Amino acid sequence: MVTVEFLGPIGKEPIKVNVKSLKELREILNRDENLKKWLENSAVAVNDKIVSSLDVSLKDGDKVVILPPVCGG
């Protein structure tokens, strides 16, 4: 299982899913209309490393974090 965490204003509790890649995870998360808008603009980290491609394999125990854009001051 892969743990998925949603930071900041996304406001969703972490979930565990059985997926083998970020592409597969995206397909599952896009089914949630509230998440769909966040996924378009958010960064993604796998095991605390930002990734820029969906061509990332996932294995049991991995952690994926969805990082929405934020502004600070």
C-alpha positions as CSV (number, residue, x, y, z in Angstrom):
1,M,0.0,0.0,0.0
2,V,1.1,3.6,-0.7
3,T,0.2,6.4,1.7
4,V,-1.1,9.6,0.1
5,E,-1.1,12.8,2.1
6,F,-2.7,16.1,1.1
7,L,-1.2,19.2,2.5
8,G,-2.5,22.7,3.2
9,P,-5.9,23.9,2.0
10,I,-6.7,20.6,0.2
11,G,-8.3,19.5,3.5
12,K,-8.4,15.8,2.9
13,E,-7.3,13.1,5.3
14,P,-4.4,10.8,4.2
15,I,-5.4,7.7,2.3
16,K,-3.8,4.3,1.6
17,V,-4.1,2.9,-1.9
18,N,-2.7,-0.1,-3.8
19,V,-1.0,1.4,-6.9
20,K,2.2,0.7,-8.8
21,S,2.8,4.1,-10.4
22,L,2.0,7.8,-10.1
23,K,0.0,7.5,-13.4
24,E,-2.2,4.9,-11.7
25,L,-2.6,7.1,-8.6
26,R,-3.5,10.1,-10.7
27,E,-6.3,8.1,-12.4
28,I,-7.7,7.2,-8.9
29,L,-7.4,10.7,-7.5
30,N,-9.0,12.4,-10.5
31,R,-12.2,10.5,-9.8
32,D,-12.7,12.9,-6.8
33,E,-14.0,16.2,-8.3
34,N,-12.8,18.2,-5.3
35,L,-9.2,16.8,-5.7
36,K,-9.2,17.2,-9.5
37,K,-8.7,21.0,-9.4
38,W,-5.8,20.7,-6.9
39,L,-4.0,18.0,-8.9
40,E,-3.7,20.3,-11.9
41,N,-1.6,22.8,-10.0
42,S,0.1,20.9,-7.1
43,A,3.6,19.6,-6.8
44,V,4.1,15.9,-6.0
45,A,6.7,14.4,-3.7
46,V,7.5,10.7,-3.4
47,N,9.3,9.8,-0.2
48,D,10.1,13.4,0.5
49,K,11.6,14.1,-3.0
50,I,9.8,16.4,-5.5
51,V,9.1,14.6,-8.8
52,S,8.4,16.3,-12.1
53,S,7.2,13.2,-14.0
54,L,4.3,10.8,-13.6
55,D,6.6,8.0,-14.9
56,V,7.5,7.0,-11.3
57,S,7.1,3.5,-10.0
58,L,5.7,3.1,-6.5
59,K,6.2,0.2,-4.1
60,D,4.6,-0.9,-0.9
61,G,5.4,1.6,1.9
62,D,6.0,4.6,-0.3
63,K,4.6,8.0,0.7
64,V,3.2,10.4,-1.8
65,V,2.5,14.0,-0.8
66,I,0.4,16.4,-2.8
67,L,1.7,19.9,-2.2
68,P,-0.7,22.7,-3.3
69,P,0.6,26.1,-4.4
70,V,0.6,28.6,-1.5
71,C,1.5,32.2,-1.1
72,G,3.4,33.5,1.8
73,G,4.5,36.8,3.1
